[in-house]
Amino acid sequence: MPENTPLSLPAVVPLPPDLMKEAMALVWRVFQQFESPDYVPEGIETFRRFINCGDMAERQRTGEYTFWCARTDGTLAGVLGLREPAHVSLLFVDAPYHRRGTATRLMEKAVRNAVSRGAEEMTVNSSPYAVGFYRRFGFIDDSGEQTRDGIRFTPMTLTLSKITAK
């Protein structure tokens, strides 16, 4: 889809369990396109195992994770997985929806959820690709980039009172 094609503003809703397979396919596709070029094979395999659809569905079923999806015109545009109470574990937006507010809308939903549950902070281990997005959203680096099991990430924290005071 050309970058200048108008798209409807995505609706952010809880991810229906029957869309988990489609959601994890989107996550994998976006990871391969934007993240994996910066990862060693160990990191790519670690991530592939982590997003196993059955495991994610079980995490959703038990309440360990809350998932939201952004949908526009019937198309899955993005996915956010929040490990309770307030750790952003997955935030992936399909390429045609980049820089159109989709990730921001997903994050706003996650922030509202965390605040409603009494969380004071939200954390993320940001991939190199997404550090700029999280900084613009208000996250602060906790330390420099790290690598674990081949996964590169920067630990970051958002103080929720700063967001909700705006």
VENPE-V593877 format. One record per backbone hydrogen bond with DSSP energy under -0.5 kcal/mol. CO is the residue of the C=O (numbers start at 1). NH is the residue of the N-H. Records with the same first field share a line. If there is no record, write none. Layout:
BEGIN
CO = NH + NH
END
This chain:
BEGIN
2 = 5
11 = 13 + 71
13 = 69
14 = 16
16 = 19
17 = 20
19 = 23
20 = 24
21 = 25
22 = 26
23 = 27
24 = 28
25 = 29
26 = 30
27 = 31
28 = 32
29 = 33
30 = 34 + 35
31 = 35 + 36
35 = 38
36 = 39
40 = 43 + 44
41 = 45
42 = 46
43 = 47
44 = 48
45 = 49
46 = 50
47 = 51
49 = 52
52 = 56
53 = 57
54 = 58
55 = 59
56 = 60
57 = 61
58 = 62
59 = 63 + 64 + 65
60 = 63
64 = 84
66 = 82
67 = 15
68 = 80
69 = 13 + 71
70 = 77 + 78
71 = 11
72 = 75
75 = 72 + 77
77 = 94
78 = 70
79 = 92
80 = 68
81 = 83 + 89 + 90
82 = 66 + 84
83 = 87
86 = 88 + 123
87 = 83 + 89
88 = 125
90 = 81
92 = 79
94 = 97
95 = 98
97 = 100 + 102
101 = 105
102 = 106
103 = 107
104 = 108
105 = 109
106 = 110
107 = 111
108 = 112
109 = 113
110 = 114
111 = 115
112 = 116
113 = 117
114 = 119
115 = 118
120 = 160 + 161
122 = 158
123 = 88
124 = 126 + 156
126 = 154
127 = 130 + 131
128 = 131
130 = 134
131 = 135
132 = 136
133 = 137
134 = 138 + 139
135 = 138
140 = 157
146 = 153
148 = 151
150 = 40 + 152
151 = 148
153 = 146
154 = 126
155 = 142 + 143
156 = 124
157 = 140
158 = 122 + 160
159 = 162 + 163
160 = 164
161 = 165
163 = 166
END
